[in-house]
Amino acid sequence: MVVDLEIFEKNLQTMAAHCRNTGIHLRGHVKVHKSPEIARRQVALGSIGVTCATVAECELMAHAGIHGVLLTRQPTSRNNIGRVIALAKREATFGTVVDDPLAAEWLQEAAAHEGVKLRTVVDIYAGLTRHGIEAGEPALELAKKVDTSKNLKLIGLMGYSGGASHTKGWAERRKKSGDDLAGLTETLGAARSAGLPLEIVTGGSTGTYNIDSETKTLTELQAGSFVFMDTIYRQIGGKTDAAVYSDFGPALTVMTTVISKRHPRQCTIDAGNKALLRPTDQVKGRPEVEVQNQGAEYGILAWKDGDNGFKLGERVELYPSNLDMSTNVYDRYYVARGEKIVDVWPIMGRGGAAQR
Ligand SMILES: Cc1ncc(COP(=O)(O)O)c(C=O)c1O
């Protein structure tokens, strides 16, 4: 994986400036890059912490010295609860979300056993049926339960509208985001009236960053993909450019090599299914070339006419379709300024169940 440092740094600066100018905070999601190097750069530009999808990512970031780590996926296994409490004991700014009263009880019990107070956010349903308690009374009750649990400290609410993040067209995206967050907004009003202590309201994505800062329900963004961008995000259209979401530039490529050229209008590269090659990937500098899956370790680049100039052994860079998936199968980022590799950053906290 190759990071174009110039585009990457510009992406970070664009988001940091947006946050400064609009007053919203950034607690960016690290599931996209899994790199403490990137988290540190974001903190240096004003991020108040990071959000993580797995306990392994939380441990990685906290151990790398990042404060304000928030786990956005409720821990429910004995393993995950134990590690969450251990992390809270070591790093007081760490917190987790809950969307179920039972999980709140398990966390309270484990926190009491270790004598710690765990920062806890109530995760409210915002259009994705994978997580989040129902808005209104159930969410309010859970927030009160957390607030009165001796070893939990209620710090806020979360609402992640994953459906809005990739909705095509900025106006359509704004509408979807508003609809999905309506329950959170209503619950927020009720929780404030009930005098509950809400430091943060967290959610948002790369797709909605300039919608969330406008609607003001959220106090902070969990946007992650903007650091590199991927081809699927580039297609959703922006506020000013309906065709391409160009607010952030494509900063990450997968470097491949042409390994065969025996047939007309195509050549073979050494990246296939194991490299998570997708037909929606794009070839850097050659938008007319199509990407096709061929096998575990083979991919095809195809075009309509002529020879197209690809040479045996040539290096070809591809923009991946989905960062979360692709970055998870590589060990490191080669960081390039122009044509020169100036740094190597490890990709960490990946892999199987033991690390999750
Ligand atoms: C809980 C949560 N928050 C925020 C995000 C936003 O990430 P991105 O900006 O990469 O779309 C995601 C992405 O899937 C997520 O799962």
The ligand as an SDF file (V2000), in Angstrom:
LIG
                    3D

 16 16  0  0  0  0  0  0  0  0999 V2000
  -19.4280    3.4690   14.1570 C   0  0  0  0  0  0  0  0  0  0  0  0
  -18.8520    4.1590   12.9760 C   0  0  0  0  0  0  0  0  0  0  0  0
  -18.6480    5.4950   13.0430 N   0  0  0  0  0  0  0  0  0  0  0  0
  -18.1770    6.1820   12.0020 C   0  0  0  0  0  0  0  0  0  0  0  0
  -17.8560    5.5560   10.8170 C   0  0  0  0  0  0  0  0  0  0  0  0
  -17.4770    6.4680    9.6750 C   0  0  0  0  0  0  0  0  0  0  0  0
  -16.4530    6.1410    8.9400 O   0  0  0  0  0  0  0  0  0  0  0  0
  -16.1900    6.7170    7.4710 P   0  0  0  0  0  0  0  0  0  0  0  0
  -15.9030    8.1520    7.6130 O   0  0  0  0  0  0  0  0  0  0  0  0
  -15.0160    5.9080    7.1010 O   0  0  0  0  0  0  0  0  0  0  0  0
  -17.3870    6.4130    6.6260 O   0  0  0  0  0  0  0  0  0  0  0  0
  -18.0330    4.1750   10.6950 C   0  0  0  0  0  0  0  0  0  0  0  0
  -17.7130    3.4930    9.4390 C   0  0  0  0  0  0  0  0  0  0  0  0
  -18.1420    2.4170    9.1200 O   0  0  0  0  0  0  0  0  0  0  0  0
  -18.5490    3.4520   11.8130 C   0  0  0  0  0  0  0  0  0  0  0  0
  -18.7630    2.1410   11.7610 O   0  0  0  0  0  0  0  0  0  0  0  0
  1  2  1  0
  2  3  1  0
  2 15  2  0
  3  4  2  0
  4  5  1  0
  5  6  1  0
  5 12  2  0
  6  7  1  0
  7  8  1  0
  8  9  2  0
  8 10  1  0
  8 11  1  0
 12 13  1  0
 12 15  1  0
 13 14  2  0
 15 16  1  0
M  END
$$$$
